[in-house]
Amino acid sequence: MTSIISLVLLVVCFNSIAFAGNPDQGGAIIGTGAQSCSEFLTHSTSSSGEAQYVQWTLGFISGVNYSKRQEIGIKAGKSALMKQLETYCREHPFDKFGDAVIGLYQKLSERAK
Protein backbone atom coordinates (compact mmCIF):
# COMPACT_ATOMS: atom_id res chain seq x y z
CA MET A 1 0.00 0.00 0.00
CA THR A 2 2.83 2.40 0.86
CA SER A 3 4.47 1.85 -2.53
CA ILE A 4 1.21 2.65 -4.33
CA ILE A 5 0.83 5.90 -2.40
CA SER A 6 4.46 6.78 -3.12
CA LEU A 7 3.95 6.11 -6.82
CA VAL A 8 0.82 8.28 -6.92
CA LEU A 9 2.61 11.12 -5.14
CA LEU A 10 5.55 10.85 -7.52
CA VAL A 11 3.27 11.05 -10.57
CA VAL A 12 1.38 14.01 -9.11
CA CYS A 13 4.62 15.86 -8.34
CA PHE A 14 6.05 15.34 -11.81
CA ASN A 15 2.81 16.39 -13.47
CA SER A 16 2.57 19.57 -11.41
CA ILE A 17 6.02 20.88 -12.36
CA ALA A 18 5.84 23.50 -15.07
CA PHE A 19 8.24 22.73 -17.89
CA ALA A 20 9.52 24.79 -20.77
CA GLY A 21 12.54 24.53 -22.92
CA ASN A 22 14.01 25.34 -26.26
CA PRO A 23 16.74 22.91 -27.30
CA ASP A 24 18.17 25.54 -29.67
CA GLN A 25 18.87 27.91 -26.77
CA GLY A 26 20.28 25.55 -24.20
CA GLY A 27 18.58 23.51 -21.54
CA ALA A 28 15.07 23.17 -20.23
CA ILE A 29 13.62 25.50 -17.66
CA ILE A 30 11.49 23.82 -15.01
CA GLY A 31 9.44 25.03 -12.09
CA THR A 32 8.76 28.69 -11.45
CA GLY A 33 10.95 29.79 -14.35
CA ALA A 34 8.60 28.12 -16.82
CA GLN A 35 5.75 30.41 -15.77
CA SER A 36 4.95 33.53 -17.77
CA CYS A 37 6.05 37.01 -16.84
CA SER A 38 2.41 37.96 -16.38
CA GLU A 39 2.07 35.19 -13.77
CA PHE A 40 5.15 36.60 -12.02
CA LEU A 41 3.60 40.07 -11.92
CA THR A 42 0.35 38.66 -10.53
CA HIS A 43 1.96 36.46 -7.86
CA SER A 44 4.69 38.89 -6.83
CA THR A 45 2.10 41.09 -5.11
CA SER A 46 1.91 38.61 -2.21
CA SER A 47 4.86 37.90 0.08
CA SER A 48 4.68 34.14 -0.47
CA GLY A 49 4.41 34.57 -4.24
CA GLU A 50 7.29 36.98 -4.31
CA ALA A 51 9.43 34.66 -2.20
CA GLN A 52 8.91 31.85 -4.71
CA TYR A 53 10.22 33.99 -7.59
CA VAL A 54 13.06 35.47 -5.54
CA GLN A 55 14.28 32.02 -4.52
CA TRP A 56 14.02 30.68 -8.06
CA THR A 57 15.96 33.68 -9.38
CA LEU A 58 18.71 33.44 -6.77
CA GLY A 59 18.92 29.68 -7.20
CA PHE A 60 19.24 29.99 -10.97
CA ILE A 61 21.95 32.65 -10.74
CA SER A 62 23.78 30.62 -8.10
CA GLY A 63 23.57 27.49 -10.24
CA VAL A 64 24.97 29.21 -13.32
CA ASN A 65 27.68 30.85 -11.24
CA TYR A 66 28.63 27.52 -9.69
CA SER A 67 28.76 25.72 -13.03
CA LYS A 68 30.88 28.48 -14.59
CA ARG A 69 32.92 29.23 -11.45
CA GLN A 70 31.85 32.88 -11.58
CA GLU A 71 30.52 35.44 -9.13
CA ILE A 72 27.99 37.29 -11.28
CA GLY A 73 25.36 39.27 -9.38
CA ILE A 74 26.75 38.75 -5.90
CA LYS A 75 26.93 42.51 -5.26
CA ALA A 76 23.42 43.16 -6.56
CA GLY A 77 20.73 43.21 -3.92
CA LYS A 78 17.71 40.98 -4.35
CA SER A 79 15.41 44.02 -4.47
CA ALA A 80 17.38 45.51 -7.35
CA LEU A 81 17.35 42.19 -9.22
CA MET A 82 13.61 41.75 -8.77
CA LYS A 83 12.93 45.34 -9.82
CA GLN A 84 14.79 44.74 -13.08
CA LEU A 85 12.79 41.54 -13.64
CA GLU A 86 9.55 43.38 -12.91
CA THR A 87 10.41 46.04 -15.47
CA TYR A 88 11.27 43.42 -18.08
CA CYS A 89 8.11 41.44 -17.39
CA ARG A 90 5.87 44.50 -17.66
CA GLU A 91 7.31 45.07 -21.14
CA HIS A 92 7.20 41.34 -22.10
CA PRO A 93 4.25 39.75 -20.27
CA PHE A 94 4.10 36.67 -22.50
CA ASP A 95 7.78 35.75 -22.11
CA LYS A 96 8.75 33.02 -19.68
CA PHE A 97 10.01 34.22 -16.31
CA GLY A 98 13.08 32.03 -16.76
CA ASP A 99 13.93 33.83 -20.00
CA ALA A 100 13.74 37.13 -18.11
CA VAL A 101 16.17 35.76 -15.51
CA ILE A 102 18.52 34.50 -18.24
CA GLY A 103 18.49 37.96 -19.82
CA LEU A 104 19.20 39.55 -16.45
CA TYR A 105 22.10 37.18 -15.87
CA GLN A 106 23.52 38.04 -19.28
CA LYS A 107 23.28 41.77 -18.52
CA LEU A 108 25.00 41.29 -15.17
CA SER A 109 27.69 39.21 -16.84
CA GLU A 110 28.36 41.89 -19.47
CA ARG A 111 28.63 44.56 -16.76
CA ALA A 112 31.17 42.44 -14.87
CA LYS A 113 33.60 42.40 -17.81
Secondary structure, DSSP 8 states (H G I E B T S, - for coil): -HHHHHHHHHHHHHHHS-EEE-TTTSSEEEGGGGSBHHHHHHHTTSHHHHHHHHHHHHHHHHHHHHHHT--TTTTS-HHHHHHHHHHHHHH-TTSBHHHHHHHHHHHHHHHH-
